Amino acid sequence: MTDHRLTATQAAVSVLLNDIADRFKPGAKLTLVVRNPTAEAAGKDADFVMTNDTLDEAIAALQRRKDAKR
């Protein structure tokens, strides 16, 4: 993704995440993860992650969800 395209995407996603955040209690943490498995398989950097949390805390939340489904 070019720098301009990345900046434009971040701006657009920020607006949408703020709209989503308004539906939750104040202080809610949001994390958006977009993956492109085809590009990943080709060895390209294809992940887009945007969060108002730390990555460690976001990963911990995903792990809790994964563990709960077992």
C-alpha positions in Angstrom: 0.0 0.0 0.0 1.4 3.4 -0.9 2.0 6.0 1.8 -0.9 8.1 0.4 -3.2 5.2 0.2 -2.3 4.1 3.7 -2.9 7.5 5.1 -6.3 7.8 3.3 -7.3 4.3 4.5 -6.3 5.2 8.1 -8.4 8.4 8.0 -11.4 6.6 6.6 -11.1 3.7 9.1 -10.7 6.1 12.0 -14.0 7.7 11.3 -15.8 4.3 11.1 -14.1 3.1 14.3 -15.2 6.2 16.1 -18.8 5.6 15.0 -18.5 2.0 16.3 -16.9 3.2 19.6 -19.9 5.4 20.2 -22.1 2.3 20.6 -20.0 1.0 23.5 -19.3 2.2 27.0 -16.6 5.0 27.2 -13.1 3.5 27.3 -13.9 0.6 25.0 -10.9 -0.6 23.0 -11.3 -1.3 19.3 -9.0 -3.2 17.0 -9.4 -3.8 13.3 -7.3 -6.5 11.7 -7.5 -7.0 7.9 -5.5 -9.9 6.4 -4.9 -10.9 2.8 -3.9 -14.6 3.0 -3.1 -14.6 -0.7 -0.5 -11.9 -0.3 0.8 -13.5 2.9 1.4 -16.7 1.1 3.4 -14.7 -1.5 5.6 -13.3 1.3 4.2 -9.8 1.0 3.3 -7.5 4.0 -0.4 -7.6 3.7 -1.7 -7.0 7.2 -3.5 -3.8 8.2 -4.0 -3.3 12.0 -5.5 -0.2 13.5 -6.2 -0.1 17.3 -6.6 2.3 20.2 -5.3 -0.5 22.4 -1.8 -2.0 22.8 -1.2 -4.9 20.4 -0.4 -7.2 23.4 -3.9 -6.5 24.9 -5.6 -6.9 21.6 -3.8 -10.2 21.0 -4.8 -11.3 24.6 -8.5 -10.5 23.8 -8.3 -12.6 20.6 -6.7 -15.5 22.5 -9.5 -15.4 25.1 -12.1 -15.5 22.3 -10.2 -18.4 20.7 -10.0 -20.3 24.0 -13.7 -19.8 24.8 -14.6 -21.5 21.5 -12.7 -24.7 22.4 
